[in-house]
Amino acid sequence: MKKKAAAALSFCLAASAVFALSACGGGGEGSTAVSDDIVNGDFEQVEDGKWVGWTREDAAFNFRGVVSDEKIGGAPMEKSGEYYFAGPKGGNPPMRGTLTSDPFRLGGNGFITFKMGAGKDTEKVYVEFFEEGSDTPIARVANEDCDGVFITEHLMTKVVDLSAYVGKNIYIKVTDNDDGNDFSYVNLDAFKVCQSDEEVAAAEAEHEAQIAAYGEKPFEEDETSQEIVNGGFETGDLTGWKTLEGTALTRAGVVSTSQRYWDDRAVYGEGEYYLDGSNNGAIQENLTGAIRSTKFTLGGDGYISFMIGAGNGNCYVALCDGETDEELITVRNEYFSDPALALTLLRTYMDAGEYVGKVVYLKVVDANDGGGFAFMNVDDFRVSLTKDQVAELEVEQMEKAQNETYNSASYDDLTSLRNYYSSYPYPVPLNSLAMTVYAPNQVVDCGTVDLTAFIADAKAAYGEEEITDLAVTKVAGPDGEAAEGFDSFDMSAPGAYTVTYGAEYEGKTVEASFTVIAVADHNNVANGGFESGNLAGWTVMTDGWSIVEGQPAGVISAVSYWDEALPYNQEGDWHLDGWNTGIDEAGTWSVRSTDFTLGGSGFISVRMGGHAAAVHVYKADGTEIGYYKQNRFNDANFPSVGAGGSWADMGTYVMDLSDYIGEELYIVLADEEAEGWAHAFFDQVVTYYETEPDWAALSDTVADGGTGLEVSIPWQLAENLM
């Protein structure tokens, strides 16, 4: 046989060191015969849900890692059949262990090919070949191709020359001794004994093709150009971007703008692709790194625009000097807000007019190796813009957000996005008609109401020109919609009325709305179930609350959350959701109800959930008479409420205030300090029961997380902790 020693030299390594390894070569329990081929070398035998032909030791290499996914971490997996072993699916990255084949008699021409991905640390993750009965490896192969940036999870073809051992009993041992998090595992497929030199040549050619397809491409730049290459990542990869350090920003992060995160969240990007530093968790959040664009000569009026998302902590985009690498201007995501604008791509602008004519480049930096949202999303870098181009882009982006139709029911992110663009401090005055001062919500007694008086302080503007001539255009209420009579409007029917108002300017129109709650009696708080779809009737008592188009955020319509569809136990169509207030988890917040006269039996009830939820009851003069806390929270048996777990699901708490019948009271719903899972959720505030509710016999029915089976949440009499 003519050996392919020269061609295979870069793929196979003769043993050069002695390792303390077991002298017994694999072989499952009861194995007495040696196969003439590698048993299950392609991992296609999966019927029993356990390893066939291989023996696992220690924590890594769980059989659940045998998968059929087309991609891992965004990398295409050139699997040989239907299945292969994916390290990320077979255990947490820090897990260590070995996977050893059953012994087999080496035949063919003595060359073995296989596919290997990840395993970046070649001293800790490798594949060895042993002659049965020996503890000295006859060959060792590591994944020298994995650079963690361009070649990552990819199943790269390997060739090892064992031709000197034809006819011998051989076994394979895969070792993972890496307890880190940087591609510290291995992907495997297609262990095969070659029968001919042609098979070896084909494997070597396949490896060369993979290097060409996935490896780092030549980086070309023209410093005299006023543009950068691939500023919107529309090539679907990092063409035009050079890795400066780290492995956080790689081709695996160039993903489709149609990709959803958190199940139903959109990024609202530009074009077909953007760079996502997390890729739905496929890229480890603790990784760091930096990339740069091609160098260019800054032209136009020196304006630069791009989109940025996530980037909490030490993450930013910098304009750098092309000669000295000095960071001239840095931009961070100052508008990051979890969850309202968590990963959403937000257009921002950089005024670099003082550097016009200078050779520069853009650098994307992720230097956050811990904490929440420790990654960057970026898209659509546009450079060398003129003032007129910026003005056009501002209007284009504003109108795009206003005309967007997709929205997350769970987080109402589109409203937050529109609010961002309506309040952004544009470098060029926005030549678009927009509301600048909004009319607030109102609570009135049922009867005839002058709605025009409620918009007296509302304002709009076109660019820098203020517009104060606004008018009510329609009202939608319990009895339908009306388009006239706003100076003396009939609100004799109790309930929520949506009042739409707006302004006109040179053929353009802008509209906004507020809610009027008409109440027929004062025994119940206004809008106790949040069924207006907003916080009408409630006063926000905390700074930093997210205000969206003039309305405090926080009221959403989702009945469940997360992929497991965990229940909120929402009554009606809306509830107050602590994730959507704009206050971070470590912060606290509170909202106050309207005053009410305690009547009937003197019992009230509130639905509340989350670890931080509490209810305070006060007399009208501010004297506190009741303090009640949510007591069901239990971070166990995820995702089953039926098995005793409890997270954002709300329970109904009944409160005995009968000592205060006839008095004027109000309620404060609060998110208070709590260790760990510090969130609060509220709904269905009922302050009038004619007779004492039979709380011991009542319960709320929800669909359990994961299974969807019906589960009951019993009502309970809340303990007054005062």
C-alpha positions in Angstrom: 0.0 0.0 0.0 1.2 3.5 -0.8 1.0 5.5 2.4 -0.3 9.0 2.5 2.1 10.1 5.2 2.9 13.6 3.7 -0.8 14.5 3.1 -1.9 13.2 6.5 0.9 14.8 8.5 -1.2 17.8 9.6 -4.0 15.5 10.9 -2.4 12.6 12.7 0.1 12.6 15.5 2.2 9.6 16.6 2.3 9.1 20.3 5.0 11.2 21.8 4.1 10.9 25.5 3.0 8.3 27.9 -0.4 8.8 29.7 -1.7 7.0 32.8 -4.6 5.3 31.1 -6.6 2.2 31.8 -5.1 -0.8 30.0 -8.5 -2.3 29.3 -10.0 -1.1 26.0 -13.7 -0.3 26.3 -15.9 -3.2 25.8 -19.4 -3.1 27.4 -20.4 -5.5 30.1 -20.4 -9.1 28.9 -18.4 -8.3 25.7 -16.5 -11.4 24.6 -15.9 -11.0 20.9 -14.0 -8.3 19.0 -15.8 -6.7 16.0 -14.2 -6.4 12.6 -15.3 -2.8 12.5 -16.0 0.2 14.8 -19.3 -0.5 16.5 -21.7 2.4 16.1 -18.9 4.7 15.0 -21.5 7.0 13.4 -23.8 7.1 16.5 -26.8 6.0 14.4 -27.8 3.3 16.9 -30.1 5.3 19.3 -33.1 3.0 19.8 -32.3 2.0 23.4 -31.7 5.6 24.6 -28.2 4.5 25.8 -24.8 4.1 24.4 -24.2 1.2 22.0 -20.5 0.3 21.2 -19.2 3.0 23.6 -18.7 3.2 27.4 -19.0 6.5 29.3 -17.2 7.3 32.5 -17.7 10.3 34.8 -20.0 13.3 34.1 -19.5 14.2 30.5 -20.8 12.4 27.4 -24.3 11.8 28.5 -26.2 9.9 25.9 -28.7 12.8 25.5 -26.0 14.5 23.5 -26.7 12.2 20.6 -28.8 14.6 18.5 -29.8 15.3 14.9 -29.7 19.1 15.0 -28.6 20.7 11.8 -26.8 23.5 13.7 -25.1 23.9 17.1 -24.5 27.5 18.3 -25.2 28.8 14.8 -22.6 26.5 13.2 -23.7 24.1 10.4 -23.0 20.5 11.4 -21.8 18.4 8.5 -23.1 15.2 10.0 -22.6 12.0 8.2 -26.0 10.5 8.8 -29.0 11.5 11.0 -27.2 11.5 14.3 -24.0 12.7 15.9 -22.8 13.5 19.4 -23.0 17.2 20.5 -21.0 18.1 23.6 -23.2 21.0 24.6 -26.2 18.7 24.7 -24.4 15.9 26.5 -23.6 17.8 29.8 -22.7 21.2 31.1 -19.5 22.6 29.5 -17.4 22.2 32.8 -18.2 18.5 33.1 -15.4 16.1 32.5 -15.2 12.5 31.5 -14.3 9.9 28.9 -16.0 8.0 26.1 -14.4 4.7 25.1 -15.2 2.5 22.1 -15.5 -1.3 22.2 -12.3 -2.8 20.8 -12.3 -3.7 17.1 -9.9 -5.4 14.7 -8.3 -2.8 12.5 -8.7 -3.6 8.8 -8.8 -1.8 5.5 -5.7 0.3 4.8 -5.3 1.2 8.5 -6.4 4.8 8.2 -9.3 6.0 10.3 -11.3 9.1 9.6 -13.8 10.9 12.0 -15.3 14.3 12.6 -14.5 16.5 15.6 -15.8 19.9 16.7 -15.2 22.3 19.6 -12.5 21.1 22.1 -10.6 24.3 21.9 -8.1 23.5 24.5 -6.1 20.8 22.7 -4.2 19.8 25.9 -7.5 18.9 27.7 -9.8 17.6 25.0 -8.5 15.0 22.6 -9.1 11.6 20.9 -6.6 8.7 21.4 -6.2 5.3 19.8 -4.8 2.3 21.8 -3.9 -1.2 21.0 -5.9 -3.5 23.3 -4.1 -4.4 26.4 -1.8 -1.4 26.3 -2.0 1.9 28.3 0.2 3.8 25.8 -1.6 5.6 23.0 -0.5 4.9 19.5 -2.0 8.1 18.2 -3.6 11.2 19.5 -5.7 13.8 17.7 -7.0 17.1 19.0 -9.1 19.7 17.2 -6.4 22.1 16.2 -8.9 23.8 13.9 -11.1 25.2 16.6 -10.2 28.9 17.1 -13.4 29.7 19.0 -14.1 32.5 16.5 -14.5 31.2 13.0 -14.3 27.5 13.5 -16.2 26.5 16.6 -18.7 23.7 16.8 -18.2 22.6 13.3 -17.6 18.9 12.8 -14.1 19.0 11.1 -12.9 15.9 9.3 -9.8 14.3 10.8 -7.5 11.6 9.4 -5.2 9.4 11.5 -2.7 6.9 10.1 -2.7 3.6 12.0 -1.6 1.5 9.1 1.2 -0.1 11.2 -1.5 -1.7 13.3 -3.6 -3.4 10.7 -4.9 -6.7 12.0 -4.5 -5.5 15.6 -7.3 -5.0 18.2 -7.8 -1.3 18.6 -10.0 0.9 20.7 -10.7 4.6 20.8 -10.8 6.8 23.9 -12.2 10.4 23.8 -11.1 12.5 26.8 -12.7 15.7 28.1 -10.6 17.2 31.0 -11.6 20.8 30.4 -13.7 22.2 33.2 -13.9 25.7 31.7 -16.5 27.3 29.5 -14.7 28.2 26.3 -15.7 25.4 23.9 -14.7 23.0 26.7 -16.4 19.9 25.3 -16.3 17.9 22.1 -18.6 17.1 19.2 -18.1 13.8 17.4 -19.3 11.8 14.4 -18.4 9.3 11.7 -15.6 7.1 13.1 -14.7 5.0 10.1 -12.0 2.6 9.0 -10.9 3.5 5.4 -10.7 0.7 2.8 -8.8 2.6 0.1 -6.4 5.4 -0.5 -9.2 7.2 -2.4 -11.2 7.4 0.8 -8.3 8.9 2.6 -7.8 11.5 -0.2 -11.5 12.3 -0.1 -11.4 13.0 3.7 -8.3 15.2 3.3 -10.0 17.2 0.5 -13.1 17.5 2.7 -11.0 19.0 5.5 -9.4 21.5 3.1 -12.9 22.5 1.9 -14.1 23.0 5.4 -11.1 25.2 6.3 -11.9 27.3 3.2 -15.6 27.5 4.0 -15.4 28.2 7.8 -11.9 29.5 8.5 -10.9 33.1 8.7 -11.2 34.9 5.3 -8.6 37.3 4.0 -9.3 40.8 5.5 -9.2 43.5 2.8 -9.7 47.2 3.4 -9.4 50.4 1.5 -8.6 53.3 3.8 -9.5 55.8 1.2 -13.1 54.6 1.0 -15.7 56.6 2.9 -17.7 53.4 3.6 -17.2 50.3 5.6 -17.6 46.7 4.3 -20.7 44.8 5.4 -21.9 47.3 7.9 -25.3 45.5 8.2 -23.9 41.9 8.2 -25.9 41.3 5.1 -23.4 38.7 3.8 -24.6 36.5 6.6 -21.2 36.4 8.2 -18.4 38.6 9.5 -17.0 39.6 6.1 -15.4 43.0 6.6 -15.0 42.6 10.3 -11.7 41.7 12.0 -11.4 39.9 15.3 -9.2 41.9 17.7 -9.5 39.7 20.8 -11.7 37.1 22.5 -14.4 34.8 21.3 -17.7 36.7 22.2 -18.3 38.2 18.8 -18.1 35.5 16.1 -19.8 34.4 13.0 -22.1 32.2 15.1 -23.7 35.5 16.2 -24.7 36.6 12.7 -28.3 35.6 12.6 -31.6 36.4 10.9 -33.5 39.5 12.0 -36.6 37.3 11.9 -35.2 35.2 14.8 -37.3 35.5 18.0 -35.8 35.6 21.5 -37.7 34.7 24.7 -40.1 32.8 22.4 -42.0 35.8 21.0 -39.7 38.9 21.2 -38.5 40.6 18.0 -35.3 42.5 17.7 -36.7 44.9 15.1 -33.5 44.9 13.1 -32.6 46.2 9.6 -32.3 43.9 6.6 -31.9 40.2 6.8 -29.1 39.8 9.3 -27.7 41.3 12.5 -24.9 40.4 15.0 -26.3 38.9 18.2 -23.9 38.4 21.0 -26.0 35.7 22.7 -27.9 34.0 19.8 -30.6 32.8 22.2 -28.1 31.5 24.6 -26.1 29.5 22.1 -23.1 31.8 22.7 -21.9 31.8 26.3 -22.7 35.1 28.1 -19.5 35.2 30.0 -17.3 35.4 26.9 -15.6 38.6 26.0 -14.1 40.0 22.8 -13.8 42.8 20.3 -14.1 43.2 16.6 -13.5 46.1 14.2 -14.7 47.3 10.9 -12.6 48.0 7.8 -10.8 51.3 8.1 -12.3 54.3 6.2 -11.9 58.0 5.7 -14.8 59.7 7.4 -16.8 61.8 5.0 -20.0 63.7 4.7 -20.8 65.8 7.8 -19.2 63.2 10.0 -22.4 61.5 11.3 -22.5 57.8 12.0 -25.6 55.7 12.8 -26.0 52.2 13.9 -28.4 50.0 16.0 -27.5 48.6 19.4 -29.2 46.2 21.8 -28.5 44.5 25.1 -24.9 45.5 26.1 -25.5 45.9 29.8 -22.4 46.8 31.7 -19.0 47.2 30.0 -20.1 46.8 26.4 -19.9 49.6 23.8 -19.2 50.8 20.3 -16.2 53.0 19.7 -15.0 55.2 16.8 -11.2 54.6 16.7 -8.2 56.4 15.2 -7.0 54.3 12.2 -3.4 55.1 13.0 -3.1 55.1 16.8 -6.1 52.9 17.7 -7.2 55.6 20.2 -10.9 55.4 21.1 -12.2 58.8 19.9 -15.9 58.4 20.7 -17.7 55.7 22.6 -21.4 54.9 22.6 -23.1 52.6 25.1 -26.7 51.4 25.3 -28.0 53.9 27.7 -31.5 52.9 27.0 -31.1 49.3 28.0 -34.2 48.2 30.0 -35.1 44.7 31.0 -37.5 43.4 29.8 -39.0 46.4 27.9 -36.0 47.0 25.7 -33.7 44.1 26.6 -32.4 42.8 23.3 -34.3 45.1 21.0 -32.1 46.9 18.4 -32.3 50.7 18.9 -31.0 53.1 16.3 -28.5 55.6 17.7 -26.4 58.4 16.3 -22.8 59.5 16.7 -21.7 63.0 15.7 -18.0 62.7 14.7 -17.9 65.9 12.7 -14.6 67.0 14.2 -12.9 63.9 12.6 -14.1 64.4 9.0 -11.2 63.5 6.7 -9.5 61.3 9.2 -8.9 57.5 8.7 -10.9 55.7 11.4 -12.7 52.5 12.1 -15.5 51.2 14.3 -14.9 48.8 17.1 -17.5 46.7 18.9 -16.5 45.7 22.4 -17.9 43.2 24.8 -15.8 43.4 28.0 -18.6 42.3 30.4 -17.7 38.8 31.7 -20.5 38.6 34.3 -23.9 40.0 35.3 -27.1 40.1 33.3 -27.2 40.7 29.5 -23.4 40.6 29.3 -23.3 40.7 25.5 -23.9 43.0 22.6 -26.4 43.1 19.7 -25.5 45.5 16.8 -26.7 46.1 13.3 -26.8 48.5 10.3 -23.6 50.6 10.7 -23.9 53.6 8.4 -20.9 56.0 8.2 -20.0 59.3 6.5 -23.6 60.6 6.7 -24.5 64.2 5.8 -26.9 66.2 7.9 -29.6 65.8 5.3 -29.1 62.0 5.3 -29.4 61.9 9.1 -32.6 63.9 8.9 -34.1 61.4 6.4 -32.9 58.4 8.4 -34.5 59.8 11.6 -37.9 60.1 9.9 -37.5 56.8 8.1 -36.8 55.0 11.4 -39.6 56.7 13.3 -42.1 55.8 10.6 -40.9 52.3 10.4 -41.6 51.8 14.2 -45.0 53.5 13.9 -45.9 51.2 11.0 -44.6 48.0 12.6 -47.3 45.4 13.3 -45.5 42.6 15.1 -45.6 42.9 18.9 -44.9 40.6 21.8 -48.1 39.9 23.8 -46.0 39.0 26.8 -44.0 42.2 27.0 -45.6 44.9 24.8 -42.2 45.7 23.4 -43.5 47.6 20.4 -45.0 50.3 22.5 -41.7 50.7 24.3 -39.8 50.9 21.0 -42.1 53.6 19.7 -41.6 55.6 22.9 -37.8 55.3 22.4 -38.0 56.9 19.0 -40.4 59.6 20.0 -38.2 60.7 22.9 -34.7 60.1 21.5 -32.4 63.2 21.5 -31.8 63.4 17.8 -28.6 65.2 16.5 -30.7 66.8 13.8 -34.2 68.2 14.7 -36.7 65.5 13.8 -38.8 66.6 10.9 -41.7 64.5 11.8 -45.0 65.3 13.5 -45.0 63.8 17.0 -46.6 64.2 20.4 -44.4 66.0 22.9 -46.8 66.3 25.9 -49.5 63.8 26.5 -52.9 64.1 28.1 -53.1 62.0 31.4 -55.7 59.4 32.3 -58.7 60.6 34.4 -61.2 59.2 36.9 -64.6 60.9 36.9 -68.0 60.3 38.4 -70.6 59.0 35.9 -72.4 61.8 34.1 -71.7 64.5 31.5 -68.0 65.2 31.0 -66.1 67.9 29.0 -63.4 65.8 27.3 -61.8 68.7 25.5 -60.7 70.1 28.9 -58.6 67.1 29.5 -56.3 67.8 26.5 -55.7 71.5 27.3 -52.0 70.8 28.2 -51.3 68.3 25.5 -48.8 69.4 22.8 -47.3 68.2 19.5 -44.4 69.4 17.4 -43.1 69.2 13.9 -39.3 69.4 14.2 -38.7 72.5 16.4 -42.2 74.0 15.7 -44.6 73.5 18.6 -48.2 72.7 17.9 -50.9 73.3 20.6 -54.1 73.1 18.5 -55.1 69.6 19.3 -58.6 68.1 19.2 -60.5 65.0 20.4 -61.3 62.8 17.4 -63.2 59.8 18.8 -64.2 58.0 22.0 -64.7 54.3 22.5 -66.6 53.3 25.6 -69.0 50.6 27.0 -71.7 51.6 24.6 -69.6 51.8 21.5 -67.7 54.5 19.6 -68.6 58.2 19.2 -67.2 60.9 16.9 -68.8 64.0 18.2 -70.1 65.8 21.3 -66.8 65.9 23.1 -67.5 69.1 25.0 -70.4 67.5 26.8 -69.9 63.8 26.5 -72.3 61.3 28.1 -70.4 59.0 30.5 -73.4 57.8 32.5 -72.4 54.2 31.9 -69.6 53.1 34.3 -66.4 51.7 32.8 -63.3 52.6 30.8 -63.5 55.1 27.9 -60.6 55.4 25.5 -60.3 59.0 24.2 -58.3 59.6 21.0 -57.0 63.0 20.2 -54.4 64.4 17.9 -53.0 67.2 15.7 -52.6 68.0 12.0 -49.8 69.8 10.2 -49.3 70.2 6.5 -51.4 67.1 5.7 -49.7 65.0 8.3 -51.5 63.7 11.4 -50.5 62.4 14.8 -52.7 60.7 17.4 -52.6 59.6 21.0 -55.1 58.4 23.5 -55.8 58.4 27.2 -58.4 56.6 29.4 -61.2 58.0 31.4 -62.6 55.7 34.1 -66.2 56.6 34.9 -67.3 55.3 38.4 -70.9 54.9 39.6 -70.0 54.4 43.3 -67.0 54.7 45.6 -67.0 51.3 47.2 -64.6 49.9 44.7 -61.3 51.3 43.6 -61.2 52.5 40.0 -59.8 50.0 37.5 -59.1 47.4 40.1 -58.7 44.7 37.4 -56.6 46.9 35.1 -59.1 46.1 32.4 -58.5 49.5 30.8 -55.3 48.0 29.6 -53.3 50.6 31.5 -52.8 52.1 34.9 -55.7 54.5 34.7 -57.0 55.1 38.2 -53.6 54.2 39.7 -50.9 56.6 40.7 -47.2 55.6 40.2 -45.3 56.4 43.4 -41.8 55.4 42.1 -39.2 57.3 40.0 -37.8 55.5 37.0 -41.1 53.8 35.9 -41.2 53.3 32.2 -43.5 55.9 30.5 -44.6 54.8 27.0 -46.5 57.4 24.8 -47.5 59.2 27.9 -48.7 56.1 29.8 -47.0 54.3 32.6 -46.1 50.9 31.4 -46.6 47.6 33.3 -50.1 46.4 32.4 -49.9 43.5 29.9 -52.3 41.0 28.4 -50.3 37.7 28.5 -51.9 34.8 30.3 -48.7 32.8 30.6 -44.9 33.3 30.4 -41.7 31.5 29.3 -41.5 28.6 26.9 -43.2 26.3 29.5 -46.4 28.5 29.4 -46.4 29.0 33.2 -49.7 30.6 34.3 -50.2 34.1 35.6 -53.7 33.4 36.9 -54.8 36.6 35.3 -58.5 37.6 35.6 -59.9 39.1 32.5 -57.6 40.4 29.8 -55.0 42.4 31.7 -52.8 42.4 34.8 -50.0 44.5 36.4 -46.7 42.8 35.6 -43.5 43.6 37.5 -41.3 42.6 34.6 -42.7 45.5 32.5 -42.4 48.5 34.8 -38.9 49.5 33.7 -37.7 49.0 37.3 -35.0 46.4 37.5 -35.3 43.3 39.7 -33.2 44.7 42.5 -35.3 47.9 42.7 -38.7 48.4 44.4 -41.9 50.1 43.3 -45.4 50.9 44.3 -48.7 52.2 42.9 -51.6 53.8 44.7 -55.3 53.2 44.1 -58.1 55.8 44.1 -59.8 56.3 47.5 -62.8 54.1 48.2 -65.5 53.8 50.9 -65.3 50.5 52.6 -68.8 49.0 52.6 -70.6 45.7 52.6 -68.9 43.0 54.7 -65.7 44.9 55.0 -63.7 42.2 53.2 -61.5 42.9 50.2 -59.3 40.8 48.0 -56.3 41.1 45.8 -54.5 38.7 43.5 -50.7 38.8 43.9 -47.7 36.7 43.0 -44.0 36.8 42.9 -41.5 36.8 45.8 -41.6 40.6 46.4 -45.4 41.3 46.3 -47.1 43.1 49.2 -50.3 45.0 49.8 -50.7 48.0 52.1 -54.0 49.5 53.2 -54.3 53.0 54.4 -56.9 55.4 55.8 -57.4 58.5 53.6 -55.3 60.4 56.1 -52.3 58.1 55.5 -52.6 55.9 58.6 -51.6 52.4 57.6 -54.1 49.7 58.8 -53.1 46.7 56.9 -50.0 45.0 55.6 -50.1 41.7 53.7 -47.4 39.7 51.8 -47.5 37.1 49.1 -46.6 33.8 50.8 -46.8 31.2 48.0 -43.5 31.8 46.2 -41.6 28.5 45.9 -38.8 28.1 43.4 -39.1 24.3 43.3 -40.5 21.6 41.0 -40.1 23.8 37.9 -42.3 24.3 35.9 -45.2 22.8 37.8 -47.5 24.9 39.9 -49.4 21.7 40.6 -46.3 20.1 42.2 -45.9 23.0 44.6 -43.8 25.4 42.5 -44.8 29.1 42.4 -43.2 32.0 40.6 -45.2 34.8 38.9 -48.5 33.0 39.4 -50.9 35.0 41.4 -53.1 33.7 44.2 -56.2 35.4 45.6 -55.7 36.8 49.1 -58.8 37.8 51.1 -58.4 40.6 53.8 -60.7 41.3 56.7 -61.0 45.1 57.2 -64.5 44.9 58.8 -63.3 47.1 61.7 -63.2 50.0 59.2 -66.5 49.8 57.5 -67.7 53.2 56.3 -64.2 54.7 56.3 -62.3 56.2 53.3 -59.4 54.0 52.4 -56.8 53.4 49.7 -54.5 50.6 48.7 -50.9 50.5 47.7 -49.6 47.6 45.6 -45.9 47.2 46.2 -42.8 45.4 45.0 -40.6 45.2 48.1 -37.0 44.0 48.7 -36.6 40.3 48.5 -33.7 37.9 48.2 -33.2 36.2 44.9 -36.4 36.3 42.7 -37.5 39.8 43.5 -40.6 40.4 41.3 -44.2 41.3 42.0 -47.5 40.8 40.0 -51.0 42.0 40.8 -54.6 41.7 39.5 -58.2 41.8 40.5 -58.4 44.3 43.3 -61.9 43.9 44.7 -62.9 46.2 47.6 -66.6 45.4 48.0 -68.1 42.2 49.1 -71.7 42.4 50.3 -71.2 39.4 52.4 -68.0 37.7 53.7 -66.5 35.7 50.8 -66.4 31.9 51.5 -62.6 32.0 50.9 -62.0 28.5 52.2 -64.3 27.0 49.5 -63.0 29.1 46.6 -60.1 28.6 44.2 -58.8 29.8 40.9 -58.1 27.3 38.1 -55.0 27.6 35.9 -53.3 25.5 33.2 -50.1 24.1 34.8 -46.8 25.0 33.2 -45.3 22.4 30.9 -48.3 20.0 30.9 -51.3 22.4 30.5 -53.3 20.3 33.0 -55.8 22.1 35.2 -54.5 23.1 38.6 -56.4 24.9 41.4 -54.9 27.7 43.4 -57.0 28.0 46.6 -58.0 31.4 48.0 -56.6 32.2 51.4 -57.3 34.6 54.3 -54.3 36.9 54.4 -52.5 37.6 57.6 -52.3 41.2 58.6 -48.6 41.6 59.4 -48.9 45.0 61.2 
